[in-house]
Amino acid sequence: MKRLVALLLTVPALLQAAPSKPMDDNELSGVNARDGISFAAHIAINDPTLVGAVTDSRLSLGFHDGAEPRYIVLRNVRGTVDMFAIGLNVKQRPDGGDYIAITLPSQVRYTNFGFESMSVQNDPSAAVTGNLGSVNINGNLQMQGEFRMWAH
C-alpha cells in the first residue's frame, strides 16, 4: 500500500512537460505534425428552441446601381449545419516548398437551414412587403478533396 501511495505521488513530477521555448524558422520547418489537425463543427443559427431566441432577424446585402442603394434582405436566416472531419495540414510540394491543405468536410448535414423570405428593398430596416421566395434545406452532403494555399 505504501508503495502505491509513493508511486501515485511521484507520477505528477514525471508527467511535467518541458517549458516552452521559441523556435527559429529552421527548427520550425523540421517539426512534423504527421496528420495535421481535424475538427468537427456544429453551427446553430437563430435556433428558435433556445431561450431568448430572436424571431425577426435580417441579413442585408447592399448594392449601388448609380443613384440609390438597393438591398437584398433575407429574413429569419436560421438552421443547423453539422460538419465532420475538416482537416488542416501543412504538406510539401514537389519543388520543396510548403503549402497549407484544408481538407473539405467529408460529411455535412443541414437541418432546417435557410430563410423565410427574400426581398429587394431601398431600406433594409423597413417592413418586408414583397417575397421573392424562401429556402429550407434538409439533407446530407458528402465531399472529398482539399483546398490548397501557398505563397509565391
C-alpha positions as MATLAB code, in Angstrom:
seq = 'MKRLVALLLTVPALLQAAPSKPMDDNELSGVNARDGISFAAHIAINDPTLVGAVTDSRLSLGFHDGAEPRYIVLRNVRGTVDMFAIGLNVKQRPDGGDYIAITLPSQVRYTNFGFESMSVQNDPSAAVTGNLGSVNINGNLQMQGEFRMWAH';
ca = [
       0.000    0.000    0.000;
       2.838    2.393    0.866;
       4.475    1.657   -2.491;
       1.245    2.524   -4.335;
       0.922    5.832   -2.471;
       4.588    6.647   -3.177;
       4.103    5.822   -6.860;
       0.993    7.985   -7.115;
       2.851   10.895   -5.501;
       5.740   10.697   -7.991;
       3.600   10.435  -11.162;
       2.817   14.211  -11.418;
       6.542   15.016  -11.312;
       7.202   12.551  -14.136;
       4.420   13.957  -16.316;
       5.572   17.583  -16.216;
       6.295   18.974  -19.667;
       9.400   20.931  -20.549;
       8.892   24.700  -20.623;
       8.025   26.280  -23.988;
      10.827   27.898  -25.958;
      10.761   29.969  -29.143;
      11.850   28.226  -32.349;
      13.595   29.795  -35.313;
      12.442   29.091  -38.881;
      14.892   26.224  -39.428;
      13.757   24.404  -36.281;
      10.102   25.062  -37.084;
      10.420   23.664  -40.610;
      11.630   20.389  -39.106;
       8.507   19.924  -36.978;
       6.410   17.014  -38.209;
       2.718   17.214  -37.340;
       2.019   13.924  -39.111;
      -1.686   14.121  -39.953;
      -2.313   17.764  -39.048;
      -5.454   18.548  -37.104;
      -9.060   17.604  -37.760;
     -12.193   19.001  -36.213;
     -15.950   18.852  -36.425;
     -18.379   21.767  -36.156;
     -21.986   22.130  -35.027;
     -23.358   25.528  -36.077;
     -26.821   26.619  -34.964;
     -28.094   29.902  -36.416;
     -31.123   31.617  -34.829;
     -32.363   28.394  -33.229;
     -35.992   29.072  -32.165;
     -35.770   26.457  -29.392;
     -33.198   28.495  -27.435;
     -34.193   30.765  -24.561;
     -34.423   34.377  -25.782;
     -34.442   33.367  -29.435;
     -34.783   36.171  -31.989;
     -37.988   35.859  -34.021;
     -37.370   38.613  -36.602;
     -33.795   38.734  -37.882;
     -32.430   40.028  -41.177;
     -29.342   39.625  -43.276;
     -28.942   42.547  -45.707;
     -26.630   42.773  -48.710;
     -26.288   46.295  -50.160;
     -25.665   47.231  -53.803;
     -25.305   50.595  -55.515;
     -26.710   50.924  -59.025;
     -25.731   54.548  -59.505;
     -28.418   56.635  -57.842;
     -29.955   54.817  -54.912;
     -28.706   51.812  -52.959;
     -30.719   48.612  -53.118;
     -30.656   45.802  -50.600;
     -31.321   42.100  -50.818;
     -32.921   41.286  -47.466;
     -33.025   37.692  -46.201;
     -35.496   37.461  -43.342;
     -35.047   34.985  -40.484;
     -31.937   33.151  -41.618;
     -31.870   30.018  -39.448;
     -30.952   26.367  -39.245;
     -28.317   23.898  -38.175;
     -25.180   22.786  -40.019;
     -23.085   19.850  -38.791;
     -19.685   19.377  -40.433;
     -17.462   16.386  -39.787;
     -13.742   15.902  -40.371;
     -12.455   19.229  -41.634;
      -8.680   18.896  -41.748;
      -5.815   21.364  -41.620;
      -2.322   20.217  -42.537;
       0.995   21.527  -43.849;
       2.362   19.475  -46.754;
       5.361   19.699  -49.052;
       5.175   20.483  -52.770;
       7.320   18.554  -55.283;
       9.573   21.625  -55.660;
      10.324   21.559  -51.908;
       8.047   24.433  -50.816;
       5.275   24.034  -48.272;
       1.540   24.565  -48.670;
      -1.467   24.532  -46.369;
      -4.023   21.835  -47.186;
      -7.566   22.320  -45.885;
      -9.492   19.083  -46.272;
     -13.112   19.523  -47.289;
     -15.577   18.097  -44.761;
     -16.417   14.507  -45.628;
     -19.951   14.850  -44.253;
     -22.185   17.937  -43.942;
     -25.736   17.719  -42.586;
     -28.248   20.564  -42.998;
     -31.312   20.695  -40.750;
     -33.964   23.358  -41.485;
     -31.237   25.578  -42.931;
     -32.430   28.574  -44.947;
     -34.520   31.725  -44.697;
     -38.220   32.645  -44.583;
     -38.269   35.307  -47.280;
     -36.082   37.239  -49.694;
     -36.895   40.732  -50.885;
     -35.281   43.674  -52.682;
     -35.734   46.977  -50.846;
     -34.429   50.538  -50.727;
     -34.303   50.481  -46.903;
     -33.004   47.302  -45.245;
     -34.764   48.042  -41.952;
     -38.199   48.780  -43.480;
     -41.029   46.269  -43.212;
     -40.732   43.421  -45.695;
     -43.509   43.920  -48.235;
     -42.505   41.551  -51.019;
     -41.411   37.962  -51.091;
     -39.228   36.527  -53.845;
     -39.158   33.104  -52.242;
     -37.828   31.111  -49.336;
     -35.283   28.335  -48.851;
     -35.350   25.386  -46.473;
     -32.646   22.710  -46.796;
     -32.712   19.319  -45.067;
     -30.206   16.713  -46.127;
     -26.671   15.418  -46.244;
     -23.729   16.361  -48.436;
     -20.604   14.270  -48.893;
     -17.388   15.767  -50.247;
     -13.807   14.800  -50.859;
     -10.691   16.742  -51.775;
      -8.736   19.615  -50.345;
      -8.236   23.339  -50.749;
      -4.544   24.273  -51.113;
      -2.872   27.599  -50.283;
       0.768   28.554  -50.780;
       2.935   31.654  -51.022;
       4.936   32.706  -54.079;
];
